[in-house]
Amino acid sequence: MVLRRLALISVLFSLPSLVRADTLLVLPFFNGSGNASLDWIGESVAESVREAFASQGMIALSRDDREEAYRSLQFHSHATLTVASVIRIGQSLGADQVIYGEFNLKPGPASGPQTRGTLSITAHVLDLKLAQEGPKISEVGALEDLAVLQRHLAWQTLELIAPQTAPTLADFTRRNPVVRADAIESYIRGLLAPAADEKRKLFGQAVRLNPGFSQACFELGRVGFRSKDYHSAADWFQKVAPESVPFNEATFLLGLSRYYMGDFAGAETAFQQVAGYVPLSEVLNDLGAAESRRNEPSALVNFQKALDGDTSDPVYQFNTGYALWKLGRYADAAQRFRAVMERDPEDADAPVLLARCLKQSGPRRGEPQTQGMERLKTNYEESAWFQLKAILQPNKP
């Protein structure tokens, strides 16, 4: 999945006639306290900054991308790195700008107001294209105010790197409501937890501490989706707020959850909503699949749109052929099934349907073998779409 995402980004921005937009990488902020149990703070600050860029449609590489680079370079996830190591990680992921930094937590006074300590955070922006570092950005305050501190630091970083497109501080503040520090801690520990049960427990605790915490709701949905508990997943995905960063992906996964539950009308509604904002081939494909299960003629239109976006993908070739076959357009369908077999000689279904096309034998009532053969896509590559849109249509919202 990570390699596919990076390959897609590379293809989108290899066009010589376009000015390629920056790819951003945010590393976990280094823990200067000496207390490893506070590593979650550095991860939280990094997520806050990464989401600030993602919310503006900029390519901000995911935690999965970053973790894969750490593993390949044999760096510990929360180690304090030298600038040379930061550069190596950035270059390995094709990043143009790397945001990294450090934090420290000093215990609160024995007397006076109760506090978990004073948190200081410093961010650095390293421009790998120009091989230079920008000005430092710092925040200081009580740990209990972590959400406010990292939100303001994220906005300052965004304004430094993308001053022409950065929202005002008031707008950014409105879109990013304050979340309790203990809820953030549970959420981040959930991201770092290796086991699904531990993730579910920690994300659930985050939502109990801060109801309406969209990122935690989204992750609970993903835990359910991965374990094929689609009813639970759908419930959580529907709780993700429309203004939050993961909303479109949550709605896409909601569509998949409904599809797997047999609610094809509900799946169609979810995919239509996402397609209105992000008409990715995978979204249009899955929308076509939901429509096909309901025998709607618009299924072929969306399958063809998905295929137009990526003619090399055998899934899009197969679904287009399947829709054509169901409509009795045997010659056109045969062409698609041949394309599938060229790309995937091991495909078991394409030869069967190709033979039916050659015999001009369409679907038969009560024939379960050829019903519900639509193929879904579960990947979702939103960042590359928004970035390409920003290049091709820079003045459109």
DRENDRENFI-948688 format. One record per atom (N, C-alpha, C): residue in one letter; x, y, z. Coordinates in steps of 0.1 Angstrom, whole numbers, padded with zeros to 4 digits, always signed. Layout:
AXYZ/...
END
This chain:
M+0008-0012+0000/M+0000+0000+0000/M+0009+0013+0000/V+0019+0013+0009/V+0027+0025+0009/V+0035+0027-0004/L+0040+0016-0010/L+0047+0017-0022/L+0038+0022-0033/R+0026+0017-0033/R+0016+0021-0044/R+0013+0036-0043/R+0012+0041-0030/R+0009+0055-0028/R+0020+0064-0033/L+0033+0060-0030/L+0044+0067-0034/L+0046+0067-0049/A+0043+0055-0055/A+0043+0054-0070/A+0033+0063-0077/L+0021+0064-0071/L+0011+0072-0077/L+0015+0087-0076/I+0020+0091-0065/I+0025+0105-0063/I+0036+0108-0073/S+0045+0099-0075/S+0056+0101-0085/S+0050+0102-0099/V+0040+0094-0103/V+0035+0095-0116/V+0028+0109-0118/L+0020+0113-0108/L+0013+0125-0109/L+0021+0137-0111/F+0033+0137-0105/F+0041+0149-0106/F+0054+0148-0114/S+0054+0138-0123/S+0066+0136-0132/S+0063+0143-0145/L+0051+0150-0146/L+0048+0157-0159/L+0057+0169-0161/P+0065+0169-0171/P+0074+0180-0173/P+0068+0194-0174/S+0056+0195-0179/S+0050+0208-0181/S+0044+0214-0168/L+0044+0206-0157/L+0039+0211-0145/L+0050+0214-0135/V+0047+0224-0127/V+0056+0227-0115/V+0052+0218-0104/R+0061+0208-0101/R+0057+0198-0091/R+0056+0204-0077/A+0045+0201-0070/A+0043+0207-0057/A+0051+0199-0047/D+0054+0205-0035/D+0062+0199-0025/D+0055+0187-0018/T+0063+0177-0015/T+0059+0166-0007/T+0065+0168+0007/L+0057+0167+0017/L+0061+0171+0031/L+0061+0158+0040/L+0071+0158+0048/L+0073+0147+0057/L+0074+0153+0071/V+0066+0148+0081/V+0067+0152+0095/V+0072+0141+0103/L+0083+0143+0110/L+0088+0133+0119/L+0083+0134+0133/P+0083+0123+0141/P+0079+0125+0155/P+0089+0135+0162/F+0084+0144+0170/F+0093+0153+0177/F+0101+0146+0187/F+0114+0149+0188/F+0123+0142+0197/F+0120+0145+0211/N+0121+0135+0220/N+0118+0136+0234/N+0130+0140+0241/G+0131+0152+0246/G+0142+0157+0253/G+0141+0156+0269/S+0130+0149+0273/S+0128+0148+0288/S+0136+0137+0294/G+0140+0127+0286/G+0146+0115+0291/G+0137+0105+0297/N+0124+0108+0295/N+0113+0099+0300/N+0106+0093+0288/A+0109+0080+0285/A+0104+0074+0273/A+0089+0073+0273/S+0082+0073+0285/S+0068+0072+0286/S+0061+0084+0280/L+0069+0095+0277/L+0063+0107+0271/L+0065+0108+0256/D+0070+0097+0250/D+0072+0097+0236/D+0059+0100+0228/W+0048+0097+0234/W+0035+0099+0227/W+0033+0114+0224/I+0039+0123+0232/I+0038+0137+0230/I+0044+0141+0216/G+0056+0136+0214/G+0062+0139+0201/G+0054+0134+0189/E+0048+0122+0191/E+0040+0117+0180/E+0027+0125+0178/S+0022+0130+0189/S+0010+0139+0189/S+0012+0152+0181/V+0023+0158+0184/V+0027+0171+0178/V+0029+0168+0163/A+0035+0157+0159/A+0038+0154+0145/A+0024+0152+0138/E+0015+0144+0144/E+0002+0142+0138/E-0006+0155+0136/S-0005+0164+0146/S-0012+0177+0145/S-0006+0185+0133/V+0007+0185+0131/V+0013+0193+0120/V+0009+0186+0107/R+0011+0173+0106/R+0008+0165+0094/R-0007+0168+0090/E-0016+0167+0099/E-0030+0169+0096/E-0033+0184+0091/A-0025+0193+0096/A-0027+0207+0091/A-0024+0208+0076/F-0013+0201+0072/F-0010+0201+0058/F-0020+0194+0050/A-0024+0182+0055/A-0034+0174+0048/A-0047+0181+0046/S-0051+0189+0056/S-0063+0197+0055/S-0063+0207+0044/Q-0052+0211+0040/Q-0050+0221+0029/Q-0048+0214+0015/G-0050+0201+0015/G-0048+0193+0002/G-0034+0192-0002/M-0025+0193+0007/M-0010+0192+0004/M-0006+0177+0007/I+0004+0173+0000/I+0009+0159+0001/I+0017+0159+0014/A+0011+0153+0024/A+0018+0151+0037/A+0019+0136+0039/L+0031+0131+0038/L+0033+0116+0039/L+0028+0111+0052/S+0022+0099+0051/S+0015+0093+0063/S+0025+0087+0073/R+0019+0083+0084/R+0027+0076+0094/R+0032+0063+0089/D+0024+0056+0081/D+0028+0043+0075/D+0041+0045+0066/D+0040+0056+0058/D+0052+0059+0049/D+0064+0061+0058/R+0063+0069+0068/R+0074+0073+0077/R+0079+0060+0084/E+0070+0052+0089/E+0075+0040+0097/E+0082+0031+0087/E+0078+0029+0075/E+0085+0021+0066/E+0099+0025+0063/A+0100+0039+0062/A+0114+0044+0060/A+0123+0042+0072/Y+0117+0044+0084/Y+0125+0041+0096/Y+0130+0027+0097/R+0121+0017+0093/R+0125+0003+0093/R+0135+0000+0083/S+0134+0006+0071/S+0143+0003+0061/S+0157+0009+0064/L+0157+0020+0071/L+0170+0026+0074/L+0175+0022+0088/Q+0167+0014+0095/Q+0170+0008+0108/Q+0172+0019+0119/F+0162+0029+0118/F+0161+0039+0129/F+0150+0035+0138/H+0152+0038+0151/H+0141+0036+0161/H+0131+0047+0159/S+0118+0044+0161/S+0107+0053+0158/S+0108+0066+0166/H+0113+0066+0178/H+0113+0078+0186/H+0128+0081+0190/A+0137+0078+0182/A+0151+0081+0185/A+0153+0096+0182/T+0163+0102+0189/T+0167+0116+0186/T+0177+0115+0174/L+0174+0121+0163/L+0182+0119+0151/L+0191+0131+0148/T+0202+0129+0142/T+0210+0140+0137/T+0203+0146+0125/V+0208+0158+0121/V+0203+0164+0109/V+0206+0155+0097/A+0217+0149+0097/A+0221+0140+0085/A+0211+0128+0084/S+0207+0123+0096/S+0197+0112+0095/S+0183+0117+0091/V+0180+0129+0095/V+0167+0135+0091/V+0167+0136+0076/I+0178+0140+0070/I+0179+0142+0056/I+0178+0128+0049/R+0184+0118+0054/R+0184+0105+0048/R+0170+0100+0047/I+0162+0102+0058/I+0148+0097+0058/I+0140+0105+0048/G+0142+0118+0048/G+0134+0126+0038/G+0137+0122+0024/Q+0150+0120+0021/Q+0154+0117+0007/Q+0149+0103+0004/S+0148+0094+0013/S+0144+0080+0010/S+0129+0080+0006/L+0121+0090+0011/L+0107+0091+0008/L+0104+0101-0003/G+0114+0107-0008/G+0112+0117-0019/G+0106+0130-0014/A+0108+0133-0001/A+0102+0145+0005/A+0110+0158+0000/D+0103+0169-0001/D+0109+0182-0004/D+0112+0190+0009/Q+0102+0189+0018/Q+0103+0196+0031/Q+0102+0186+0042/V+0110+0187+0052/V+0109+0178+0064/V+0107+0187+0076/I+0097+0184+0084/I+0094+0191+0096/I+0097+0182+0108/Y+0106+0186+0116/Y+0110+0178+0128/Y+0112+0188+0139/G+0115+0182+0151/G+0117+0191+0163/G+0119+0183+0175/E+0117+0190+0186/E+0119+0184+0199/E+0110+0190+0209/F+0108+0183+0220/F+0100+0188+0231/F+0106+0185+0244/N+0102+0192+0255/N+0107+0189+0268/N+0095+0192+0278/L+0095+0184+0289/L+0084+0186+0299/L+0091+0188+0312/K+0089+0199+0318/K+0094+0202+0332/K+0083+0200+0342/P+0085+0193+0353/P+0075+0191+0363/P+0069+0204+0368/G+0057+0204+0371/G+0050+0215+0377/G+0055+0218+0391/P+0053+0230+0396/P+0057+0233+0410/P+0049+0225+0420/A+0057+0222+0431/A+0050+0214+0442/A+0038+0221+0448/S+0039+0234+0449/S+0028+0242+0454/S+0022+0250+0442/G+0010+0255+0444/G+0004+0262+0433/G-0006+0254+0425/P-0010+0259+0414/P-0021+0252+0406/P-0016+0238+0402/Q-0025+0229+0402/Q-0022+0215+0398/Q-0019+0215+0383/T-0008+0209+0378/T-0005+0208+0364/T+0005+0196+0362/R+0004+0190+0351/R+0013+0179+0348/R+0027+0184+0343/G+0029+0196+0343/G+0042+0202+0339/G+0041+0212+0328/T+0052+0219+0326/T+0053+0229+0315/T+0060+0223+0303/L+0053+0223+0292/L+0057+0217+0279/L+0063+0228+0270/S+0075+0225+0265/S+0081+0234+0255/S+0083+0226+0242/I+0079+0232+0231/I+0080+0225+0218/I+0087+0234+0208/T+0096+0229+0201/T+0103+0236+0190/T+0103+0228+0177/A+0099+0235+0166/A+0098+0229+0153/A+0109+0234+0144/H+0114+0226+0135/H+0124+0230+0125/H+0118+0226+0111/V+0120+0234+0102/V+0116+0231+0088/V+0129+0230+0079/L+0131+0219+0073/L+0143+0216+0065/L+0139+0215+0051/D+0143+0224+0043/D+0140+0224+0028/D+0151+0216+0021/L+0148+0204+0017/L+0158+0195+0011/L+0162+0200-0003/K+0153+0207-0010/K+0156+0212-0023/K+0167+0223-0023/L+0166+0231-0013/L+0175+0242-0012/L+0186+0239-0002/A+0185+0228+0005/A+0195+0224+0015/A+0197+0235+0025/Q+0185+0240+0031/Q+0186+0250+0041/Q+0175+0248+0051/E+0177+0253+0063/E+0167+0252+0074/E+0161+0266+0076/G+0148+0266+0078/G+0141+0278+0080/G+0141+0282+0095/P+0134+0292+0099/P+0134+0297+0113/P+0127+0287+0122/K+0131+0287+0134/K+0125+0278+0144/K+0111+0284+0148/I+0102+0274+0152/I+0089+0278+0157/I+0087+0272+0171/S+0084+0279+0181/S+0083+0274+0194/S+0070+0277+0201/E+0066+0268+0210/E+0054+0270+0219/E+0058+0266+0233/V+0052+0273+0243/V+0054+0269+0257/V+0041+0270+0264/G+0038+0260+0272/G+0026+0261+0280/G+0024+0249+0288/A+0013+0248+0296/A+0010+0236+0304/A+0007+0224+0295/L+0010+0212+0299/L+0007+0200+0292/L-0008+0199+0290/E-0016+0203+0300/E-0030+0202+0298/E-0035+0210+0286/D-0027+0220+0281/D-0031+0228+0270/D-0024+0223+0257/L-0021+0210+0257/L-0014+0204+0245/L-0021+0207+0232/A-0034+0205+0232/A-0042+0207+0220/A-0040+0221+0214/V-0041+0231+0223/V-0039+0245+0219/V-0025+0248+0214/L-0015+0242+0221/L-0001+0245+0218/L+0002+0239+0204/Q-0001+0226+0202/Q+0002+0220+0190/Q-0006+0225+0178/R-0018+0230+0181/R-0026+0236+0170/R-0020+0249+0165/H-0015+0257+0175/H-0009+0270+0171/H+0004+0267+0164/L+0012+0258+0169/L+0024+0254+0162/L+0022+0249+0148/A+0012+0241+0146/A+0008+0236+0133/A+0005+0247+0123/W-0003+0256+0128/W-0007+0268+0120/W+0005+0276+0116/Q+0014+0279+0125/Q+0026+0286+0122/Q+0034+0279+0112/T+0035+0266+0113/T+0043+0259+0103/T+0037+0259+0090/L+0024+0258+0089/L+0016+0259+0077/L+0018+0272+0070/E+0017+0283+0078/E+0019+0296+0073/E+0033+0299+0068/L+0043+0293+0074/L+0057+0294+0070/L+0059+0288+0057/I+0054+0276+0055/I+0056+0268+0042/I+0047+0272+0031/A+0034+0275+0034/A+0024+0278+0024/A+0017+0291+0027/P+0024+0302+0028/P+0017+0314+0032/P+0006+0319+0023/Q+0006+0315+0010/Q-0005+0320+0001/Q-0018+0312+0003/T-0017+0300+0008/T-0029+0292+0009/T-0033+0289+0023/A-0025+0293+0033/A-0028+0290+0047/A-0040+0297+0051/P-0049+0291+0059/P-0061+0298+0064/P-0057+0308+0075/T-0066+0317+0078/T-0063+0326+0089/T-0063+0318+0102/L-0056+0323+0112/L-0056+0316+0125/L-0070+0314+0131/A-0079+0324+0129/A-0093+0322+0133/A-0100+0310+0126/D-0098+0309+0113/D-0104+0298+0106/D-0098+0285+0110/F-0085+0285+0111/F-0078+0272+0115/F-0083+0268+0129/T-0084+0277+0138/T-0088+0274+0152/T-0102+0269+0152/R-0111+0275+0144/R-0125+0270+0143/R-0126+0256+0138/R-0118+0252+0128/R-0118+0239+0122/R-0112+0228+0131/N-0104+0232+0140/N-0097+0223+0149/N-0100+0225+0163/P-0111+0220+0168/P-0115+0222+0182/P-0106+0216+0192/V-0105+0221+0204/V-0096+0216+0214/V-0101+0203+0219/V-0091+0194+0221/V-0094+0180+0226/V-0086+0179+0239/R-0092+0173+0249/R-0085+0171+0262/R-0072+0164+0260/A-0062+0168+0268/A-0049+0162+0267/A-0049+0147+0270/D-0057+0143+0280/D-0057+0128+0283/D-0064+0120+0272/A-0073+0127+0265/A-0079+0120+0253/A-0069+0119+0242/I-0061+0129+0240/I-0051+0129+0229/I-0041+0118+0233/E-0037+0117+0245/E-0028+0107+0250/E-0033+0093+0246/S-0045+0090+0250/S-0051+0077+0247/S-0052+0074+0232/Y-0055+0084+0224/Y-0056+0083+0210/Y-0042+0080+0204/I-0032+0087+0208/I-0019+0085+0202/I-0013+0072+0207/R-0015+0068+0219/R-0011+0055+0224/R-0018+0044+0216/G-0030+0046+0212/G-0037+0037+0204/G-0031+0036+0190/L-0027+0047+0184/L-0019+0046+0171/L-0007+0038+0173/L+0000+0039+0184/L+0013+0033+0186/L+0011+0018+0190/A+0000+0014+0195/A-0002+0001+0200/A-0002-0009+0188/P+0004-0021+0190/P+0006-0031+0179/P-0007-0040+0178/A-0014-0042+0188/A-0025-0052+0187/A-0039-0045+0186/A-0048-0051+0178/A-0061-0045+0176/A-0069-0043+0189/D-0068-0053+0198/D-0076-0052+0210/D-0071-0040+0218/E-0058-0038+0219/E-0053-0026+0226/E-0057-0013+0219/K-0056-0013+0206/K-0060-0001+0199/K-0075+0002+0202/R-0084-0008+0201/R-0098-0006+0204/R-0100+0000+0218/K-0093-0006+0227/K-0094-0001+0241/K-0090+0014+0242/L-0079+0017+0237/L-0074+0031+0238/L-0082+0041+0230/F-0085+0038+0218/F-0094+0047+0210/F-0107+0049+0217/G-0113+0038+0222/G-0126+0039+0229/G-0124+0048+0242/Q-0113+0047+0249/Q-0111+0055+0260/Q-0110+0070+0256/A-0104+0073+0245/A-0102+0086+0240/A-0116+0092+0237/V-0125+0084+0231/V-0138+0089+0228/V-0146+0091+0240/R-0145+0083+0250/R-0152+0085+0263/R-0147+0097+0270/L-0134+0100+0270/L-0129+0112+0276/L-0133+0125+0268/N-0134+0124+0255/N-0137+0135+0247/N-0147+0131+0236/P-0160+0130+0239/P-0170+0126+0229/P-0169+0135+0217/G-0171+0129+0205/G-0170+0137+0193/G-0156+0138+0188/F-0146+0131+0193/F-0132+0131+0189/F-0131+0124+0176/S-0132+0131+0165/S-0133+0125+0151/S-0122+0115+0148/Q-0110+0119+0151/Q-0099+0110+0147/Q-0099+0097+0154/A-0103+0097+0167/A-0105+0084+0175/A-0116+0076+0169/C-0127+0083+0166/C-0139+0076+0160/C-0135+0069+0146/F-0127+0076+0138/F-0122+0071+0126/F-0114+0058+0128/E-0105+0059+0138/E-0096+0048+0140/E-0104+0036+0146/L-0114+0038+0154/L-0122+0027+0159/L-0129+0021+0147/G-0134+0029+0137/G-0140+0023+0125/G-0130+0015+0118/R-0118+0019+0117/R-0108+0011+0110/R-0104-0002+0117/V-0104-0002+0130/V-0102-0014+0137/V-0113-0024+0134/G-0126-0019+0134/G-0137-0028+0131/G-0137-0033+0117/F-0133-0024+0108/F-0133-0027+0094/F-0122-0038+0091/R-0110-0037+0097/R-0100-0046+0095/R-0103-0060+0101/S-0111-0060+0111/S-0116-0073+0117/S-0129-0078+0111/K-0134-0071+0101/K-0146-0075+0093/K-0158-0074+0102/D-0158-0065+0112/D-0170-0062+0120/D-0176-0049+0114/Y-0182-0051+0103/Y-0187-0040+0094/Y-0198-0032+0101/H-0206-0038+0109/H-0217-0030+0116/H-0210-0020+0125/S-0201-0025+0133/S-0194-0016+0143/S-0186-0005+0135/A-0179-0009+0124/A-0171+0000+0116/A-0180+0011+0111/A-0192+0007+0105/A-0201+0017+0100/A-0206+0027+0110/D-0209+0022+0122/D-0214+0031+0133/D-0203+0041+0136/W-0190+0037+0137/W-0180+0047+0140/W-0177+0056+0129/F-0177+0052+0117/F-0174+0060+0106/F-0184+0072+0104/Q-0197+0069+0108/Q-0207+0079+0107/Q-0206+0090+0118/K-0197+0087+0128/K-0195+0097+0138/K-0184+0107+0135/V-0177+0105+0124/V-0166+0114+0120/V-0172+0127+0115/A-0167+0138+0120/A-0173+0151+0116/A-0169+0155+0102/P-0178+0161+0095/P-0175+0165+0081/P-0163+0174+0079/E-0160+0183+0089/E-0149+0192+0088/E-0136+0186+0092/S-0136+0174+0096/S-0123+0167+0101/S-0115+0162+0089/V-0102+0160+0091/V-0094+0156+0080/V-0097+0142+0075/P-0101+0132+0083/P-0104+0119+0078/P-0118+0117+0073/F-0126+0127+0071/F-0140+0125+0068/F-0142+0118+0055/N-0135+0123+0044/N-0137+0116+0031/N-0134+0101+0031/E-0122+0098+0038/E-0118+0084+0038/E-0128+0076+0047/A-0133+0083+0058/A-0142+0076+0066/A-0155+0073+0058/T-0159+0082+0050/T-0171+0080+0042/T-0169+0069+0031/F-0157+0069+0026/F-0153+0058+0016/F-0154+0044+0023/L-0148+0043+0035/L-0148+0031+0042/L-0162+0027+0047/L-0170+0038+0050/L-0184+0035+0053/L-0191+0029+0042/G-0189+0034+0029/G-0194+0028+0018/G-0191+0013+0016/L-0178+0010+0018/L-0173-0004+0018/L-0180-0012+0028/S-0181-0007+0040/S-0187-0015+0051/S-0202-0018+0048/R-0209-0008+0043/R-0223-0010+0039/R-0224-0021+0028/Y-0215-0020+0018/Y-0215-0029+0007/Y-0213-0043+0012/Y-0203-0045+0021/Y-0201-0059+0026/Y-0212-0064+0035/M-0220-0054+0040/M-0232-0058+0048/M-0244-0061+0039/G-0243-0059+0026/G-0254-0061+0017/G-0263-0049+0015/D-0259-0037+0021/D-0267-0025+0020/D-0261-0017+0008/F-0265-0021-0004/F-0260-0015-0016/F-0265-0001-0019/A-0277+0002-0015/A-0282+0015-0016/A-0274+0025-0007/G-0272+0020+0006/G-0264+0029+0015/G-0250+0030+0010/A-0244+0020+0005/A-0230+0021-0001/A-0230+0031-0012/E-0240+0030-0021/E-0241+0039-0032/E-0241+0054-0027/T-0249+0056-0017/T-0250+0070-0012/T-0237+0075-0007/A-0230+0066+0001/A-0217+0070+0006/A-0206+0073-0005/F-0206+0064-0014/F-0196+0065-0025/F-0199+0078-0034/Q-0212+0080-0036/Q-0216+0093-0043/Q-0211+0105-0036/Q-0212+0105-0023/Q-0208+0117-0015/Q-0193+0119-0016/V-0185+0108-0016/V-0171+0110-0017/V-0167+0114-0031/A-0173+0108-0041/A-0170+0111-0055/A-0173+0125-0058/G-0182+0132-0051/G-0185+0146-0053/G-0173+0155-0049/Y-0165+0150-0040/Y-0154+0158-0036/Y-0141+0153-0042/V-0139+0139-0042/V-0127+0133-0046/V-0130+0122-0057/P-0131+0126-0069/P-0135+0115-0079/P-0123+0106-0083/L-0118+0100-0074/L-0107+0090-0076/L-0112+0078-0084/S-0104+0071-0091/S-0108+0059-0098/S-0114+0048-0089/E-0107+0047-0077/E-0112+0036-0068/E-0126+0040-0062/V-0129+0053-0060/V-0142+0057-0056/V-0153+0054-0066/L-0150+0058-0079/L-0159+0057-0090/L-0161+0042-0093/N-0151+0034-0091/N-0152+0019-0093/N-0162+0013-0083/D-0160+0017-0070/D-0168+0011-0060/D-0183+0017-0061/L-0184+0029-0065/L-0197+0034-0068/L-0204+0026-0079/G-0197+0023-0089/G-0202+0015-0100/G-0206+0001-0095/A-0198-0004-0086/A-0201-0018-0081/A-0214-0018-0073/A-0216-0007-0065/A-0229-0007-0057/A-0240-0005-0067/E-0239+0004-0077/E-0249+0006-0087/E-0252-0007-0095/S-0241-0014-0098/S-0243-0027-0106/S-0251-0037-0098/R-0248-0038-0085/R-0256-0047-0076/R-0270-0044-0076/R-0274-0031-0079/R-0288-0027-0079/R-0293-0026-0093/N-0285-0031-0103/N-0289-0031-0117/N-0292-0018-0123/E-0284-0008-0119/E-0286+0006-0124/E-0277+0008-0136/P-0282+0014-0146/P-0275+0016-0159/P-0263+0026-0157/S-0263+0034-0146/S-0252+0043-0144/S-0239+0036-0139/A-0240+0023-0136/A-0228+0015-0132/A-0218+0015-0143/L-0222+0013-0155/L-0212+0013-0166/L-0205+0026-0168/V-0212+0037-0166/V-0206+0050-0167/V-0195+0052-0157/N-0198+0048-0145/N-0187+0050-0135/N-0176+0040-0136/F-0179+0028-0140/F-0168+0018-0143/F-0159+0024-0154/Q-0165+0030-0164/Q-0157+0035-0175/Q-0149+0047-0171/K-0154+0055-0162/K-0147+0067-0157/K-0135+0062-0149/A-0137+0051-0141/A-0126+0046-0133/A-0115+0040-0143/L-0119+0034-0153/L-0110+0028-0163/L-0102+0039-0170/D-0109+0050-0173/D-0103+0061-0180/D-0091+0067-0171/G-0093+0066-0158/G-0083+0071-0149/G-0071+0062-0148/D-0073+0049-0151/D-0061+0040-0150/D-0064+0028-0158/T-0061+0028-0171/T-0064+0018-0181/T-0055+0005-0178/S-0045+0006-0170/S-0037-0006-0167/S-0042-0014-0156/D-0052-0010-0149/D-0057-0017-0137/D-0067-0028-0142/P-0064-0041-0139/P-0073-0052-0143/P-0087-0052-0136/V-0087-0046-0124/V-0100-0045-0117/V-0110-0036-0125/Y-0105-0025-0130/Y-0113-0016-0138/Y-0117-0022-0151/Q-0107-0029-0157/Q-0110-0036-0170/Q-0121-0047-0168/F-0120-0054-0157/F-0129-0065-0154/F-0143-0060-0152/N-0144-0050-0143/N-0158-0045-0140/N-0164-0038-0152/T-0157-0031-0160/T-0163-0026-0172/T-0168-0037-0181/G-0159-0047-0183/G-0164-0058-0191/G-0176-0065-0186/Y-0176-0067-0172/Y-0188-0073-0166/Y-0200-0066-0168/A-0200-0052-0167/A-0212-0044-0169/A-0216-0045-0184/L-0206-0045-0193/L-0210-0046-0207/L-0216-0059-0210/W-0211-0070-0204/W-0216-0083-0206/W-0231-0084-0201/K-0233-0078-0190/K-0247-0079-0185/K-0257-0071-0194/L-0251-0061-0201/L-0260-0054-0210/L-0261-0060-0224/G-0254-0071-0226/G-0254-0078-0239/G-0245-0072-0250/R-0236-0064-0246/R-0226-0058-0255/R-0213-0067-0255/Y-0215-0079-0262/Y-0205-0089-0260/Y-0192-0086-0266/A-0191-0080-0278/A-0178-0077-0284/A-0170-0067-0276/D-0177-0057-0270/D-0170-0047-0262/D-0165-0054-0249/A-0174-0062-0243/A-0170-0069-0231/A-0159-0079-0233/A-0158-0086-0244/A-0147-0095-0247/A-0134-0088-0248/Q-0134-0076-0253/Q-0122-0068-0254/Q-0116-0065-0240/R-0125-0062-0231/R-0121-0059-0217/R-0116-0072-0210/F-0123-0083-0212/F-0118-0095-0205/F-0105-0100-0211/R-0102-0098-0224/R-0089-0101-0229/R-0078-0092-0223/A-0082-0079-0221/A-0072-0070-0214/A-0069-0075-0200/V-0079-0080-0193/V-0077-0085-0180/V-0067-0097-0180/M-0069-0106-0190/M-0061-0118-0191/M-0047-0115-0195/E-0045-0104-0203/E-0031-0100-0206/E-0024-0095-0194/R-0031-0088-0185/R-0025-0082-0173/R-0024-0092-0162/D-0033-0102-0161/D-0033-0112-0151/D-0037-0125-0156/P-0027-0133-0161/P-0030-0146-0167/P-0036-0156-0158/E-0035-0153-0145/E-0040-0162-0135/E-0055-0159-0131/D-0060-0149-0137/D-0074-0145-0134/D-0083-0157-0137/A-0092-0161-0128/A-0100-0173-0130/A-0114-0169-0137/D-0118-0157-0135/D-0132-0154-0140/D-0132-0148-0154/A-0122-0141-0158/A-0122-0134-0171/A-0123-0144-0182/P-0116-0156-0182/P-0117-0166-0193/P-0132-0171-0194/V-0138-0173-0182/V-0152-0179-0182/V-0161-0169-0189/L-0160-0156-0185/L-0169-0146-0191/L-0165-0143-0206/L-0153-0144-0209/L-0149-0142-0223/L-0155-0153-0232/A-0155-0166-0227/A-0162-0176-0234/A-0177-0174-0236/R-0183-0168-0225/R-0197-0165-0226/R-0199-0154-0237/C-0190-0144-0237/C-0191-0134-0247/C-0191-0139-0261/L-0181-0148-0264/L-0179-0154-0277/L-0191-0162-0281/K-0198-0168-0271/K-0211-0175-0274/K-0223-0167-0274/Q-0221-0154-0271/Q-0231-0144-0270/Q-0242-0149-0260/S-0237-0154-0249/S-0245-0160-0238/S-0245-0150-0226/G-0256-0144-0224/G-0257-0134-0213/G-0260-0140-0200/P-0263-0132-0190/P-0267-0136-0176/P-0280-0144-0177/R-0281-0155-0169/R-0293-0163-0168/R-0299-0162-0154/R-0312-0162-0154/R-0319-0161-0141/R-0316-0174-0133/G-0313-0172-0120/G-0310-0183-0111/G-0296-0189-0113/E-0287-0181-0119/E-0273-0186-0121/E-0264-0179-0112/P-0262-0184-0100/P-0254-0177-0089/P-0239-0175-0093/Q-0234-0184-0102/Q-0220-0183-0105/Q-0216-0170-0112/T-0225-0163-0118/T-0222-0151-0126/T-0229-0139-0119/Q-0234-0140-0107/Q-0240-0129-0100/Q-0230-0123-0090/G-0231-0110-0088/G-0223-0104-0078/G-0208-0105-0080/M-0203-0104-0093/M-0189-0106-0096/M-0181-0093-0096/E-0188-0082-0092/E-0181-0069-0092/E-0169-0069-0082/R-0159-0063-0086/R-0147-0062-0078/R-0145-0048-0072/L-0141-0048-0059/L-0140-0036-0052/L-0125-0032-0051/K-0124-0019-0048/K-0111-0013-0044/K-0112-0008-0030/T-0101-0012-0022/T-0102-0007-0008/T-0091+0003-0005/N-0082+0006-0015/N-0072+0017-0013/N-0079+0031-0015/Y-0073+0041-0009/Y-0079+0054-0010/Y-0067+0064-0010/E-0065+0071-0021/E-0053+0079-0023/E-0057+0094-0025/E-0063+0100-0014/E-0068+0113-0015/E-0058+0124-0017/S-0046+0123-0011/S-0037+0134-0011/S-0032+0137-0025/A-0029+0126-0032/A-0024+0129-0046/A-0034+0136-0055/W-0047+0132-0053/W-0058+0139-0061/W-0058+0154-0058/F-0059+0157-0045/F-0059+0171-0041/F-0047+0179-0046/Q-0036+0173-0046/Q-0024+0180-0050/Q-0024+0182-0065/L-0028+0172-0072/L-0029+0174-0087/L-0039+0185-0090/K-0050+0185-0083/K-0061+0195-0085/K-0055+0209-0083/A-0047+0210-0072/A-0041+0223-0068/A-0032+0228-0079/I-0025+0219-0086/I-0016+0223-0097/I-0024+0227-0110/L-0033+0218-0113/L-0041+0221-0126/L-0051+0232-0125/Q-0057+0233-0113/Q-0067+0244-0111/Q-0063+0252-0098/P-0053+0259-0099/P-0047+0266-0087/P-0057+0277-0081/N-0066+0282-0089/N-0075+0293-0084/N-0089+0288-0080/K-0091+0274-0081/K-0104+0269-0077/K-0104+0263-0063/P-0114+0265-0056/P-0115+0260-0042/P-0116+0245-0042/
END
